[in-house]
Amino acid sequence: MAKRRGKPPRIPQLGSHGLDDALHGYATEMSGQEPPGLEALRRATWTQTVKPQMLCDELQGRLLAALSQMIAPQRVLELGTFTGYATACLSEGLLPEGVVDTVDVDDELHLLQDEHWTMIGCQSLIHRYTGKAKEVLASDALFSDDDRPYDLVFIDADKEHQQWYVDWAIEHVRDGGWIVVDNVLWWGEVLRVASGASADPNAQRIHALNAYMKGHPSLDNLLLPLRDGLHVARRRPRR
Ligand SMILES: C[S@@+](CC[C@H](N)C(=O)[O-])C[C@H]1O[C@@H](n2cnc3c(N)ncnc32)[C@H](O)[C@@H]1O
């Protein structure tokens, strides 16, 4: 495949299972280019952190940016900031006065986040919360200065409490708001759980979560098999 002129060597990314790597590369190549600040953040993540594979890939980042642009949110919540790549993507469609609140238990990456959010130009749009997501959400810290409901909640922290996070999000997104959950295919292990061939606890929890979201009376849902799977759900209007 022809390389983009002047583009530095591709930074490693995990392919999308089920979609072969060449096709995934083609889809990435044929999609809008990753902005330079985000490319620098991807590079820094791969060279300066110990678990760079936690980073969302380029295609997924562009999808999050597109969702943000389609929804044109005033308020977004991300659970699981990591190096702040998805945070920056989610900020791309914010309305004036819009913010992305992001929560992570780890504070060691703040400098790296600050440097890149400043370079990208989204630093002032991001409110960072440090702590376990469940505790931050239960504390009402997110609503002490801002009582707007969320337009979009992106769940990408620990897998243990995902259903709790989804239930919280159903309560705190506006009517017609969106909930997106990452890693809902668990690298294919959910299939083995569904057929009884695996007892992997995370995969079991995730399979149960997918079934829960599909059957939830307040959600219209779509499971996208992009990379490790994104469960996208719209909150039905409250009666
Ligand atoms: C997969 S990474 C997030 C990746 C990021 N959203 C992105 O796409 O670039 C998961 C993050 O969740 C954080 N995390 C893990 N357990 C958590 C918890 N209980 N509460 C808040 N954050 C947690 C980790 O520190 C890690 O940074």
The ligand as a Gaussian input file, in Angstrom:
#p B3LYP/6-31G(d) Opt

LIG

0 1
 C       -7.581000       1.196000      28.509000
 S       -6.932000       2.527000      29.457000
 C       -7.843000       3.919000      28.866000
 C       -7.449000       4.287000      27.466000
 C       -7.971000       5.619000      26.995000
 N       -9.393000       5.784000      27.225000
 C       -7.693000       5.748000      25.519000
 O       -8.507000       5.271000      24.708000
 O       -6.640000       6.296000      25.153000
 C       -7.653000       2.207000      31.022000
 C       -7.351000       3.258000      32.079000
 O       -8.243000       3.007000      33.161000
 C       -7.572000       3.325000      34.357000
 N       -8.258000       2.618000      35.441000
 C       -8.159000       1.309000      35.788000
 N       -8.961000       1.046000      36.826000
 C       -9.593000       2.202000      37.134000
 C      -10.561000       2.574000      38.106000
 N      -11.063000       1.698000      38.986000
 N      -10.987000       3.847000      38.130000
 C      -10.496000       4.779000      37.247000
 N       -9.582000       4.475000      36.312000
 C       -9.142000       3.201000      36.243000
 C       -6.135000       2.900000      34.133000
 O       -5.277000       3.602000      35.016000
 C       -5.942000       3.212000      32.659000
 O       -5.313000       4.462000      32.512000

